[in-house]
Amino acid sequence: MAILNDATLVPVRNMVNHRVVYVIPEEHRRVVFEPFQERKIAAGELRRLNYTIGGEVLLHDYLCVKSVDMRAELNIPKDQIEYDWTLEDIKRVLTDLNSPIEALQDALDFAPEGIREMIVDYAVTLKIPDSNRRRVISKMTGVNIDKMIEMAEAITSGEEETPKPRSRRRLDKVEPKKSGRRLA
């Protein structure tokens, strides 16, 4: 393991489908990662982030550090395969029937929290057809995927059925209200 210089730029990727924001108050620095965005961050900044409140959680569960040396320094496990997963890997494990269901179970057991959230989100979004995979996700996360899919379908069908506002006025002529005051 080589210790990186503070100025060395390290590629970091947002592994989730929502924004991830961190603040380093001492430097008056706020960094926003858009969904799946990759940036190069200085190693010194990653060290400081690791010591801020919640910084370690962000680095372990929501941001993917792509430097092996930096990962070792931040105590990110080497054997956590799912840490490097992309959206394509999540879709593959959910929809590819040739992919073993054990890969999904391992991901739900050992993956960072951000990847677990993505598995649940995309199971609903993709409406995965495999009932065994739905059952595994529901059992291991405590979230009922079948009900979430039903709710998503009900919301989308409810949006389509809402009546459109009428395009003509309901009153033909509107007269100003008389206040009872005299105008001179």
N, C-alpha and C positions, 0 to 999 in steps of 0.2 A: 504494500500500500504506500503510495506516494502522497505526501502532504502537499496540497495545492496552495499556491501563493494566493493572497487575498484578492489580487487583481485578476486572477485567472477567470475567464468567462466559462460558465457551466450551462449547458442546455437544460432547461426545465420546461416540462409540458403540463398543462392543465389536463387531468385525466377524466374530468366530468363534464356534463353538458350544461353547466351553469357557471356563472362567474365565481372566481376565487380571488379574494382581495386580502392583502396583508399590509400591515403598517409597521414601520420601524420608527417609533416616536423620537428617538435620540437623533436621527438623521432627518426628521420631518419628511419621511419618504412613504408614499402610498403607491402600491403596485397592484394593478388590476389585470388578471388573466381572463380573457374571454374564453368561452367554451372551446376546449381542445387546442387552445393557442400555445405555441412554443416560443420561449424567449431565452436569451442568454443572460444569466444573472452572475454577478461576481461572487466568487467563493466566499469572500468575507461577508457579503450581505446575507448569504445563505446561513453562515455560522451565526450571525446576529439574529436572523429570523428564528433559528432553532431555539434561541434563548428567550424569545419574547413569549408572552402568554398566548397559547394556542398555536404558536409557530411550529412546534414539533408535530402536532396533529396534522397541520396543513401539509408538511413535508412527507409525512408517513402515509396519509390517507387520501389526499386530494391533488398534490403536485408530484409529478414524476421527475426525479432527478436522474439525468442520464449519464452521469459520471460515476464509474465504479468506485473510484477513490473517494469521491465526496459522499457516496452512499455509505461506505464503510465508516467514514468519520461521523456521519449523522446517525449511525446505528440502524440503518435500514437493512432488514434481513436479505441475505444473498439468495436464499432459496424461495423467496416469494415471487413465483413466476408471474402471477397476475398483476404485479406492480407495473409491468411494462405493457399490459394489454391496451389495445386501442379499441375504438368503436367496432371495427371489423371483427376483432376477436370475440367481443361480447355478442354480436349478431350471429357469428358462427356457432358459438356454444348454445345459443337459444334456438336457432332455426335449422341448423344442419343436422338432419336425422342420422347421418353417418358419424357425427361427433358423439363420443360416449357420454352418457349422462353423468358418469363419474367426474368428468371434467367440470361440469356445472356444480356438482356437489363439492368438489375441492375448492372451486372458486368461492362458493358461499361460505366455506369453512375458513379459508386462509387469505382471501383477497383483502386489500385495503377497503375501508368503509365506502370510499367513493365508487369503487368498482361494484360493490354490492348494491349500492343505490342505483347505479346504471343498469344492472341486471334486472332489477325490479321495474324500473322505468321503461326499459325497452321490451320487457316481457309484456307489459300492458300496451305500449305503443304498437308493437308488431303483432299483437294478439296471437301469441305463439300457439300453434295448433296442437302441439304435443301435450296431452293431459298429464302425462307422467312428469314432464318438466315443470308444468304449472304446479303440480302437487309438491314436488321437491322444493321449489322456490317458496311456496306457501308455508310448508312445514319448517324450513330452515330459517326463514326470516320473520315468521309470525304475521305475514301480510297475506290476505286472501286475494290471490291474483285473479281468480274467476270473478269475484265481486267487483274488483277494480276495473276489469274489462267491461263488465256489465254497466257499471257507472259511467265509464267513458263513452260507451255506445249510447246510453240514455241521454247524456249531455249533448252529444253531437246530433242525435235525432231530435232532441228538444229545440236546438237552435234552428234546425231546418223548418220546423213547424210553426214558429212564431209568426203571428199575423203581421203583415207589413202595414205601416201607417197609411191612412187614406190620403190621397193626393189633393182633395178639394176641401175647401173650408166648410165648417159646420154651420156657421152663421153667414148670411149674405151680406149684411151691413152692420157695422158696429158703430153705435152712437156714443159720443163722449158722455161720461157720467157727469150729471149736474151736481155741483157741490152746494148749491143754495146760497152762495155768496154773490153779492152784487159786484159787478165790475164797473167802474166809472170811466 
